[in-house]
Amino acid sequence: MKRNNCFRVLAIMALVCLAFGLGRLAAAGEWKVEVVSGDRSTMLTGADAAAMKAHMVKAAFLRSTGRIDGPSAYTVIPMDAILARVGGISPEQAIRVTARDGYQMVYSFAQVNGGVFTYDGKGNVLRVGGPSMLLAFESERDSADKLPRIIYGRPDGVVITDGHFWAKSVAKIEVIKGVEDWQINLSGAEKVWLDRATFESIVTCPVTPHPAVSWSVAEKDGSTSTYEGTPLWVVLSMIDAGDAPDGHYVFNDELAEKGYTVRIVSKDGLAAELDSKSVARNNDIIVAYLKNGEYLAEGDAPLRLVGDLPTKKHSVKAIAAIEIVGF
């Protein structure tokens, strides 16, 4: 009787293990990612990924607050193998990754090929480059609703990269016209460099408390142009010592109420100033990066101040720096 019970227990355990294995395979096959380049397209599934020489890496990412998340193990396939299914990518191109919730991130050719900052265990910059761009479809860290996701890693050790590059819940990967990466200097209670990827992450993140906004302008020829970006106060939240522990930037209302001056400086050195109380929580003063759905043209790029401004002189083009002074 005891022996029969033993066999029964073993049989049940075997069924449980089989069910677990089948369940895992089913989960891997449930997701799909559309891959597009011009008139070429394909659908990548979990079954495809499993057949594409998937391998495991351990990787970690640096949050905006300075905290390092990981390292964690991921099952991945290289991005270049995915893009090869639609003809690859050239130096004049970039990719746009769209998540299931509509979040978008654009990666330059250099970033697709691993040209991102890497960090040591204390969050200090090591170098640019070294890791590979990967699509992770299994993870010891992430739940199924966050997969597949973009990560950066390498097979010969742990690498730490910026968290805003780790787009999750990927639904579409599209080869598009190339983009230029940029940085502008932000200084106030803190000093940081704001780059293109971080800015676009702020604008398009669906769970952020920072709204994406637009502003329409009547042109001299009678047409209307629409600028898109984020409110100036959102950018200031990066340098006003009001950051939240979870990584989201939080505007420091108390500091703004006490009063300070915001200086927006262009590449040619021209500057405009605004009072903190007129900027605080004002969604009509906008740092824009798109005009009519396209990146700003030379002369305006990378960012331009638009919106309900005191004068036309305040519409600073080609922003190079944003400063908080007199606080």
N, C-alpha and C positions, 0 to 999 in steps of 0.2 A: 504493500500500500504506500509506504513511504517512497519506494522507488518510483512508483507510478506518479506520485505527487511531484517528485523531483523532475521527471520527464515533462510533466505538465507545466511546471514553472519554467523549465528551459525552453519549451515550445512557445510559451507566452512571451518570454524575453526575446526570442528570435523574431516573433511577429512584431513586437514593439520596435526592435532595431530596424526591421525591414520597412515598417511604416515610417519611421523617422527618416530613413534613407530616401524613400520615395517622396516623402514630404519635402525634403531638402531639394531634391531634383526638381520637383514641381515648382518650388519657390524660385529656383534658378531659371526655369523656363517661362515664368509668368511675365517678366519684364521684356520690353522691347524698346529699341532706340532706332529712330530713323536717322540715316546718314545720307547727306545730300551734298552734291557738288555740281552746280549748273543743272544740266538736264539728266544727270546720273544720280540715282538714288538706290538705296538698299535698306532692308530692315534687319537690324542686328538683334538676335534673341539670346536668351540664356543658353540654349542648346548650341548656337553658333559659337558663343564665347567659350564654352567648355571644349569645343573642338579646335580652338585657335591657339594651342600651346599656352594655355593659361598657367601662370605660376604665382607663387606667394611672395609677398614682400612685407616688411615691417616699416611703418612710416608714422610720422607725427606732424602736427601742424601748430603754428604759433598764432594764438588769438590776439586781437587788437589790444587787449589788456596786458599782454606780456606773458600770459600763462600758456604753457605748452600742453597740448592734449595728445596723449599717447606716450610711447609708440604702441600701435595696434597692428594686428596681422590682417592682411587683405589678399584675396585672390583676384588677380588682375590680368588684363590683356593690354599690350602697348597701344598707344594712340596711333602710332604710324601704321600698325597692322590694320586698324579699323579704317583709317583714311585711305589705305591702299585699295580698299574695296570700291572706292569711287574715284580712283585715279591719283590719290595722294594730294600733297599740298606743295606749292612753290613759294619762294621767298616773297613774292608779291601778294601773297594771300594770308588769311587768318582763318580762325574758326569761331563760330558763334555757337555756344552751348545753351540750350533752352531746357529748363526743368519742367516737370509736370505741372507745377503751380504757376508757370509763366516767367519765373526768374530767368534772367539771361546774363551771361558773361562772355565777353569777347577776349580771345587769346591771340596774341600776335604770333607770327611765325616763330620768333625766337622763343616765346613761352611754350609753344607746342613742342619745341625741341629742347625743353628743359632749361631755358634761359631765365631762371627765377632765382631770387635770393635764397640761400640756405643759411641755417643758424645753428649755433651750438646749444648745449643743454641749458644755458642760462639766457638764451634769447639774443645773443650777440651775433652780428652778421659774420659769416665765414667767407662766402664767395658767391658769385653768380654762376649758375650752371652746375651740372653734375648729375642731377636726377633725371628720370624720364617721366613724361606725362603718361598716365595710365588710367584705364577705366576699371574701377573696382566693382565686382558684382557679388562678392561674398566678403563678410567682415565679422571679426569677433567683437567689434565695437558698435556698429551701426545696425539699426533695425531695418527690416525689409523695405519699409516705405522710404528710406533714404538712399536706397540702392537702385540702379548703379550710380556711382559718383566718380568725379574726377579726383585723382590724387597724384602726388608726385613721390616717386620712390626709386630705389635701385636694389638689385638683388644681393649686393655685397655688404649690406649694413643699413642701419637706420639713418634716414635723412629727415630734416625738419624744414618745412617751407611755410609760407604765409597761408593762413586758413581761408582767406577770401578767394583763393584759387580753387578750393575744394568744393566745386559745385556739386550738389547732391540731387537725387531723384531725376537723373538725366533722361530726357525724352527725345531730344533731337541734337544732332551734331551737324553743323552746316559749314561748308567751306565758303568763305566770303572774300571780298576785296580786303587787301591788307590794311592794317591800322598802325599808326605811330604811337609808340609808348612815350609817356611824358611824366614829369614830376613838377610840382610847384611847392614852394616853401611855405609852411604854416608856422607861425610863431606867436606865442602868448604866454600863458601860464605854463605851457608845454611847447616843445618844438618837435615838429614831425615833417616828413615829406609825404605829400599826398600824390599818389600815382594814379594812372588811368584805371587800372583794375580795381583799386580800392574805391575810387569815386563811382565807377559804374556799379560796383557791388552795393554801395550805399543807396544809389538811385533806384535800383531794380529789386532789392531784397523785399519779398512779399510780407515778411513778418516784422520788419523794422518799424519803429514808431516815427521814423523820419519820412515824410511824404515826398513822393516824386511829383513834380509840378511842371506846368507849362505856361507860357506867356505869349500872346499874339501881338505882333507889331505891324502897323500899317507902313508899307514902304512908299518911297517917293513916286514909284510908277503906278501906285494904286493897288498893288498886290498885297497880300497878307502873309507874313512869315511867322511860323510858330517855333519858339525856342523851348527846349526841354532840359530839365536838370533837377537840382535840389535847392531848397531855400538856403540862403546864406547862413542863417542861424545854425543849420545842421553842420555845415563845415566848421563853424566856430566851436561847436561842441567837441571837436577833436582837440582843442587847445585851451579850453577854459576850465580844466580841472574838475569836470563833472562826470567823468566816465563811470559807467555802471560795472559791477563785478562780473556780469555775465557777458560782457564784451560789446554791448550796444552803447553807442555814444549817447550821452544824456546832456542836454543843454543846462548850463549853470545859471538858473534864473536869478539867484541871489547876487551873483557877480554882475550880471547885466543890469540889475536894478540899482546897484551901487554906482554904476556908470563907468564906461570906458569908450575908447575910440577904435573903430574898425577901419583899417587902411587896406585898400585893394590896389595893388601895384601891378602895372603892365610890364611887358618885356622891355619896352623902351624907357622905363623909369617913371612914366606918368602915374600919378596916384590920385585916388578919390577917398574921401573920409565920410563915415557915417557914425551916428551916435548909437551906442548899444541899445538904448531904449526903443529906438525906431526900428531896429533889426530884430529884437527879441521876439521869437515865435511868429514872425511876420513871413507868411508864405508867398508874399507878393514881391519880395526882393530875392532874385533867383540867380544862382550860379549855373549857367547853361553850358551843355556840351554838345547838344544837337540843334540843328536848324532844319526844319522841315524834314525831320527824320534822318538827316545825314550829319556826320561829324562836322564840326565847324571848319570852314575853309581857312586857308592861310591868311593871316591878318587878324582873324578872330580867335583862332585855336591857341591853346587847347580849351580854354574856358572864357566865358564872357559874362559880365554882370548885366542883367536885364530886369525889367519889372517896373514897379511903381517907385521910381527914383526921384530925388529932389530936382535934378537937372540932367540934361543929356550928357554932360561931362562925367556924370557918375556911371555911365554905361561903359565901364572899362573893358577894353578888348585885350585879348592875348594875355590873360592874367598869369603873372609869374610868382606872385606872393600875396598872401593874406595875413594881416597882422592884427593882433590885439595890443593896443598901447594905452598907457595912462590908467591902468587898473591898479 
